[in-house]
Amino acid sequence: MAKRDFRKEYDTYQGTPEQIAKRSSRNKARRKLEAEGKVRKGDGKEVDHKNLNALDDSGSNLQVLSRHANRVKQPAHKNNRGWRK
């Protein structure tokens, strides 16, 4: 199996302005709910965007879910074949 090229991954996906904005918005949403006392560091909870738009940080669009519940809610990726190859 080939080694993962993290530098290439960052340059082609994670470092794009769109992905930087989405990551920043997700972090801001988490901080917002931490300030309200709804989540804490290490509590196993995740901040979910109800409409799946990571750039919409309005209070009515944010909810706290367990990690499992949040993963179940997310839509499947196009090329996802599960864990089997």
C-alpha positions in Angstrom: 0.0 0.0 0.0 1.3 3.4 -1.0 2.1 6.0 1.7 -0.4 8.8 2.2 0.8 12.1 0.8 -0.5 14.7 3.3 1.2 17.6 1.6 -0.5 16.9 -1.7 -3.8 16.3 0.2 -3.6 19.8 1.8 -2.5 21.5 -1.4 -5.3 20.0 -3.5 -8.2 20.0 -1.0 -7.8 21.1 2.6 -5.9 24.3 1.6 -8.4 25.6 -0.9 -10.2 28.8 0.2 -13.6 27.1 0.2 -12.4 24.3 2.6 -10.6 26.8 4.8 -13.9 28.9 5.1 -15.9 25.7 5.9 -13.4 24.6 8.6 -13.4 28.1 10.1 -17.1 28.1 10.2 -17.4 24.7 11.9 -14.8 25.8 14.5 -16.8 29.0 15.1 -20.0 27.0 15.6 -18.4 24.8 18.2 -17.0 27.8 20.1 -20.4 29.4 20.0 -22.1 26.4 21.7 -19.2 26.0 24.1 -19.8 29.6 25.3 -23.5 28.8 25.8 -22.5 25.8 27.9 -24.1 23.3 25.6 -20.9 21.4 24.8 -17.5 21.0 26.5 -14.1 19.8 25.4 -13.9 16.0 25.5 -17.6 15.5 26.1 -18.0 13.2 23.1 -20.7 15.5 21.5 -20.6 17.2 18.1 -22.1 20.3 16.8 -24.4 19.5 13.9 -25.6 21.9 11.2 -29.3 20.9 10.7 -29.4 22.0 7.0 -25.9 20.5 6.3 -24.6 23.9 5.3 -21.3 24.3 7.2 -21.3 28.1 6.5 -24.7 28.7 8.2 -23.9 29.3 11.9 -27.3 30.7 12.9 -28.5 29.5 16.3 -31.6 27.9 14.8 -29.4 25.8 12.5 -27.1 24.3 15.2 -27.8 21.3 17.5 -25.7 19.1 19.7 -25.6 15.4 18.8 -23.6 12.4 19.9 -20.8 11.4 17.5 -22.8 8.3 16.4 -26.0 10.2 15.7 -24.1 12.9 13.7 -22.4 10.2 11.6 -25.7 8.4 10.9 -27.3 11.7 9.8 -24.6 12.6 7.2 -25.3 11.7 3.6 -23.3 8.9 2.0 -20.4 9.9 -0.2 -20.7 9.1 -3.9 -17.7 6.7 -4.0 -18.3 5.1 -0.7 -18.1 1.3 -0.9 -17.9 0.7 2.8 -14.9 -0.6 4.6 -14.5 -3.6 2.2 -12.5 -3.2 -1.0 
